[in-house]
Amino acid sequence: MSLNESNLRQLNQAQRKQVLMQWEHQQHDSFRTDFQITPYGDILEGFFVNKGVWNPAIVTARQHAAYLFYHNNLFMGKDAIDIGCGTGLMGVVMAKYGAQSVVMSDVSTLAVENARQNIRHFGLENIASAVEGDCFGGIEDQADCIIFNQPYFAGDPPEGDTISASMLAPPELIKRFLREAPNYLKPKGTIVMPSFGLAGDPNNPAVVGKDSC
Ligand SMILES: C[S@@+](CC[C@H](N)C(=O)[O-])C[C@H]1O[C@@H](n2cnc3c(N)ncnc32)[C@H](O)[C@@H]1O
């Protein structure tokens, strides 16, 4: 499977180069790794990263995980949702470091299985669960904190390519997420959405959000 012109037509040269480079680096087999959240011994030992699931260790997700660790006021003693959970890194960090409950969700079956594996491995079954669904499709309850580390670039991933679908999504997805999120957010809750400046306005939540909320 590979990306072609029709998948990337909304992107400029620099964006295409970035997407193709990341795609190349995400073609891994299943493996386990010790995920270092901080330099001070906060390590997720034996974290599962499966084939076809976005490897957070080689992208900014590792910084977002550290951000959550240091901003635990967002979820400490609270209910959290992790949309587009991939391996479950964000959800695992919230569940392990103080959330009352975490529901992780992803449109990819491989990602949901991977997140469940990590939930079991870290003994978080009483706090965390993973469901399959498109955007909020599998979510039933409201939360105080909703995180979505969304596909950063505007595009149409090839059918069945879960790695491409971790990087590329039609801008409509972010609009839909921002439109639906208030239904799943408790009063005074917080939405956390990382973004990548290189991806430009179409998938920038701060820009898209102006029309969506
Ligand atoms: C950039 S990856 C982030 C994965 C993980 N949260 C992390 O930080 O490592 C984006 C994730 O969003 C998921 N995704 C893409 N489209 C989605 C949709 N419509 N609904 C739910 N999840 C989606 C992908 O399968 C992928 O796991």
The ligand as an ORCA input file, in Angstrom:
! r2SCAN-3c Opt
* xyz 0 1
  C      -2.148     10.991     15.095
  S      -2.880      9.426     15.530
  C      -2.884      9.604     17.300
  C      -2.887      8.286     18.037
  C      -2.713      8.424     19.550
  N      -3.758      9.234     20.144
  C      -1.368      9.029     19.857
  O      -1.331     10.181     20.315
  O      -0.366      8.340     19.642
  C      -4.611      9.692     15.095
  C      -5.550      8.565     15.481
  O      -6.878      8.973     15.094
  C      -7.555      7.843     14.607
  N      -8.669      8.308     13.760
  C      -8.629      8.719     12.463
  N      -9.860      9.046     12.039
  C     -10.712      8.834     13.088
  C     -12.118      8.979     13.256
  N     -12.913      9.389     12.262
  N     -12.656      8.674     14.467
  C     -11.859      8.207     15.475
  N     -10.519      8.052     15.357
  C      -9.946      8.366     14.186
  C      -6.501      7.040     13.869
  O      -6.894      5.690     13.682
  C      -5.291      7.243     14.787
  O      -5.206      6.209     15.730
*
